[in-house]
Amino acid sequence: MKPFNKMTVLITGSSRGIGASIAKRFASEGMNLVLHYLQSHEEANETARQCMAVGANVMTISADLRSREQLERMREKLEIHDMMPDILVNNAGIAHYGMLSDVTDEEWDHVMAINLKGMFLCCQLFMPSMISRKYGRIINVSSVWGMSGASCEVLYSTTKGGMNAFTKALAKELAPSGITVNAVAPGAVDTEMNNNLNEHEKAALAEEIPIGRFGKPDEVASLVYFLSLPESGYITGQIISPNGGWVT
């Protein structure tokens, strides 16, 4: 097994928010990073510059996670550049707010495709190289709503609940190959995903959380990093929720 700081990490949706924080946490160890994004070109490049500034080897790459063809081209590019991931972080995802009665077929298919199909395709395309090496780490960034559900977020909760079930099942399938699969399910984190809330709503939500505040992206990133370590090899099939005691 190669030294940890020589490993390659692929992070989907890494141009900003939690994904960017995860990238910077791995970059601090001087690792090889593949920063995936879809349209946020400038933000991805800025994250890449910050990662390179602390010694990481970085490649940025754009692909639509809904497209097997685009992801296959991404895999081919990574193979050519010897950047096949030892660690896969399925972070990309989109939120959806609204009553279930108002959800259209198009909205349902769109959120399902990004949040679930994208994770499925990335795992299916990148786990064979991990299996051949008898080592790998897959960390899926889920949500507390995948554990408890949320009113007016039925569609989003469904995708994250599916991600949690996917994690548990795949962990059992890949365990004999030396690959762990876990999910990090954050509670309320201070990112753009919560921009739909005004300041009054954010304050009211923070009061419901025993710790009394939103989480920080860096706190989620630290947990993802821990689960990627070689010494975390006995932790698999787990849904770990950093949520300030909000949901237990």
C-alpha positions as CSV (number, residue, x, y, z in Angstrom):
1,M,0.0,0.0,0.0
2,K,1.4,3.4,-1.0
3,P,1.9,6.1,1.7
4,F,-1.2,7.9,2.6
5,N,0.1,11.3,1.4
6,K,0.8,9.8,-2.0
7,M,-2.7,8.7,-2.5
8,T,-5.2,10.3,-4.9
9,V,-8.5,11.7,-3.8
10,L,-11.4,12.4,-6.1
11,I,-14.0,14.8,-4.7
12,T,-17.2,15.4,-6.6
13,G,-18.8,18.8,-6.3
14,S,-15.6,20.3,-4.9
15,S,-15.8,23.9,-6.2
16,R,-17.3,25.4,-3.1
17,G,-18.9,24.7,0.3
18,I,-18.3,21.4,2.0
19,G,-16.6,20.0,-1.1
20,A,-14.0,22.8,-1.2
21,S,-13.4,22.4,2.5
22,I,-12.8,18.6,2.0
23,A,-10.4,19.4,-0.8
24,K,-8.4,21.8,1.4
25,R,-8.2,19.3,4.2
26,F,-6.7,16.7,2.0
27,A,-4.5,19.3,0.4
28,S,-2.9,20.1,3.7
29,E,-1.3,16.6,3.6
30,G,0.1,17.3,0.1
31,M,-2.0,14.6,-1.5
32,N,-3.0,14.2,-5.2
33,L,-6.4,15.8,-5.7
34,V,-9.0,15.5,-8.5
35,L,-11.5,18.3,-8.1
36,H,-14.7,17.6,-10.0
37,Y,-17.2,20.3,-10.9
38,L,-19.9,20.8,-13.4
39,Q,-20.2,24.6,-14.3
40,S,-18.4,26.5,-11.5
41,H,-15.2,26.8,-13.5
42,E,-13.8,29.8,-11.7
43,E,-14.7,28.6,-8.3
44,A,-13.1,25.2,-9.0
45,N,-9.9,26.9,-10.2
46,E,-9.8,29.1,-7.1
47,T,-10.1,26.0,-4.8
48,A,-7.4,24.4,-6.9
49,R,-5.1,27.3,-6.4
50,Q,-5.6,27.3,-2.7
51,C,-4.9,23.6,-2.6
52,M,-1.7,23.9,-4.7
53,A,-0.5,26.7,-2.5
54,V,-0.1,24.2,0.4
55,G,1.7,21.6,-1.7
56,A,-1.1,19.4,-3.2
57,N,-0.9,18.1,-6.8
58,V,-4.3,19.1,-8.3
59,M,-6.3,18.3,-11.4
60,T,-9.7,20.0,-12.1
61,I,-12.2,18.2,-14.3
62,S,-15.7,18.9,-15.4
63,A,-18.3,16.2,-15.9
64,D,-22.1,15.8,-15.7
65,L,-22.6,13.2,-13.0
66,R,-25.9,12.1,-14.7
67,S,-23.9,11.0,-17.8
68,R,-22.1,7.7,-17.9
69,E,-20.4,8.7,-21.1
70,Q,-18.9,11.9,-19.5
71,L,-17.8,10.0,-16.4
72,E,-16.2,7.3,-18.5
73,R,-14.2,10.0,-20.3
74,M,-13.2,11.4,-16.9
75,R,-12.0,8.0,-15.9
76,E,-10.0,7.6,-19.1
77,K,-8.3,11.0,-18.4
78,L,-7.5,10.1,-14.9
79,E,-6.0,6.8,-16.0
80,I,-3.8,8.6,-18.6
81,H,-2.5,11.0,-15.9
82,D,-2.1,8.2,-13.2
83,M,-4.7,9.9,-11.0
84,M,-7.1,7.0,-10.4
85,P,-8.6,7.6,-6.9
86,D,-7.6,5.6,-3.9
87,I,-10.3,7.6,-2.0
88,L,-13.6,8.6,-3.6
89,V,-15.7,11.3,-1.9
90,N,-19.2,11.5,-3.4
91,N,-20.0,15.0,-2.2
92,A,-21.9,16.5,-5.2
93,G,-25.6,17.1,-4.6
94,I,-28.5,19.5,-4.9
95,A,-31.2,20.5,-2.5
96,H,-34.9,20.7,-3.1
97,Y,-37.5,22.6,-1.1
98,G,-41.2,22.4,-1.6
99,M,-44.4,20.4,-0.9
100,L,-44.4,16.9,-2.4
101,S,-47.7,17.8,-4.1
102,D,-45.9,20.4,-6.1
103,V,-43.0,18.3,-7.2
104,T,-42.9,17.7,-11.0
105,D,-41.7,14.6,-12.7
106,E,-38.8,16.6,-14.1
107,E,-37.8,17.9,-10.7
108,W,-38.0,14.4,-9.3
109,D,-35.8,12.9,-12.0
110,H,-33.3,15.8,-11.9
111,V,-32.6,15.5,-8.1
112,M,-32.6,11.7,-8.2
113,A,-30.1,11.7,-11.1
114,I,-27.6,14.0,-9.4
115,N,-27.9,12.9,-5.8
116,L,-28.2,9.1,-6.4
117,K,-27.3,8.2,-10.0
118,G,-24.1,10.3,-9.8
119,M,-23.0,8.4,-6.7
120,F,-23.9,5.0,-8.3
121,L,-22.0,5.8,-11.5
122,C,-18.9,7.1,-9.7
123,C,-18.7,4.0,-7.4
124,Q,-19.3,1.6,-10.3
125,L,-16.6,3.2,-12.5
126,F,-13.9,3.8,-9.9
127,M,-14.3,0.9,-7.5
128,P,-12.7,-1.7,-9.9
129,S,-9.3,-0.1,-9.6
130,M,-9.7,-0.2,-5.8
131,I,-10.7,-3.8,-5.9
132,S,-7.6,-4.7,-8.0
133,R,-5.4,-2.9,-5.4
134,K,-7.3,-4.5,-2.5
135,Y,-7.6,-1.0,-0.9
136,G,-9.9,1.9,-1.1
137,R,-12.1,4.4,0.8
138,I,-15.5,5.6,-0.4
139,I,-17.1,8.3,1.6
140,N,-20.6,9.6,0.7
141,V,-21.8,13.0,1.9
142,S,-25.4,12.5,2.9
143,S,-27.6,14.5,5.2
144,V,-29.3,14.3,8.5
145,W,-32.6,14.3,6.6
146,G,-31.7,11.0,5.1
147,M,-31.9,9.6,8.7
148,S,-35.0,11.4,9.9
149,G,-36.8,13.0,6.9
150,A,-37.9,16.6,6.7
151,S,-41.2,18.3,5.9
152,C,-41.2,20.1,2.6
153,E,-38.0,18.2,1.7
154,V,-39.4,14.8,0.8
155,L,-37.6,14.5,-2.5
156,Y,-34.2,15.6,-1.0
157,S,-34.7,13.4,2.1
158,T,-35.5,10.4,-0.2
159,T,-32.3,10.8,-2.1
160,K,-30.2,11.0,1.1
161,G,-32.0,8.1,2.6
162,G,-31.2,6.1,-0.5
163,M,-27.6,7.2,-0.2
164,N,-27.5,5.8,3.3
165,A,-29.0,2.5,2.3
166,F,-26.6,2.3,-0.7
167,T,-23.7,3.0,1.7
168,K,-24.6,0.1,4.0
169,A,-25.2,-2.4,1.2
170,L,-22.0,-1.5,-0.8
171,A,-19.9,-1.7,2.4
172,K,-20.8,-5.3,2.8
173,E,-20.2,-6.0,-0.9
174,L,-16.7,-4.4,-0.9
175,A,-15.4,-5.3,2.6
176,P,-13.7,-8.5,1.4
177,S,-11.7,-6.4,-1.1
178,G,-10.3,-4.1,1.6
179,I,-12.5,-1.2,0.7
180,T,-14.5,0.7,3.3
181,V,-17.7,2.6,2.5
182,N,-19.2,5.1,4.9
183,A,-21.5,8.1,4.9
184,V,-21.2,11.5,6.6
185,A,-24.7,12.9,7.2
186,P,-24.3,16.5,8.3
187,G,-27.0,18.5,10.1
188,A,-27.3,22.3,9.5
189,V,-24.0,23.5,8.0
190,D,-23.2,27.1,7.2
191,T,-23.1,26.9,3.4
192,E,-24.8,28.3,0.4
193,M,-27.3,25.4,0.5
194,N,-29.0,27.2,3.4
195,N,-29.3,30.6,1.6
196,N,-33.0,30.0,1.2
197,L,-33.3,30.8,4.9
198,N,-33.4,34.4,6.1
199,E,-31.4,35.5,9.2
200,H,-34.5,35.1,11.5
201,E,-35.1,31.6,10.3
202,K,-31.4,30.7,10.7
203,A,-31.4,32.0,14.3
204,A,-34.6,30.0,15.1
205,L,-33.1,26.9,13.6
206,A,-29.8,27.4,15.6
207,E,-31.9,27.5,18.8
208,E,-33.2,24.0,18.1
209,I,-29.7,22.6,17.9
210,P,-28.3,21.7,21.4
211,I,-24.9,23.1,20.5
212,G,-26.6,26.3,19.6
213,R,-25.1,26.9,16.2
214,F,-24.7,25.7,12.6
215,G,-21.9,23.4,11.8
216,K,-18.8,24.6,9.9
217,P,-17.7,23.0,6.6
218,D,-14.3,22.4,8.1
219,E,-15.9,20.2,10.8
220,V,-17.5,18.0,8.2
221,A,-14.2,17.9,6.2
222,S,-12.3,16.7,9.2
223,L,-14.7,13.7,9.6
224,V,-14.4,12.8,6.0
225,Y,-10.6,12.9,6.3
226,F,-10.7,10.7,9.4
227,L,-12.8,8.1,7.6
228,S,-10.3,8.1,4.7
229,L,-7.3,7.1,6.8
230,P,-5.7,3.7,6.7
231,E,-6.2,3.3,10.4
232,S,-10.0,3.7,9.9
233,G,-10.1,0.4,8.1
234,Y,-12.4,-1.3,10.7
235,I,-15.1,1.4,10.2
236,T,-17.4,0.5,7.3
237,G,-21.1,0.7,6.6
238,Q,-21.6,3.5,9.0
239,I,-23.8,6.6,8.8
240,I,-22.1,9.2,11.0
241,S,-24.0,12.4,11.6
242,P,-22.2,15.6,12.8
243,N,-25.3,17.6,13.7
244,G,-24.6,19.3,17.1
245,G,-27.0,16.9,18.9
246,W,-29.9,18.0,16.8
247,V,-30.8,14.4,15.7
248,T,-29.6,11.4,17.7
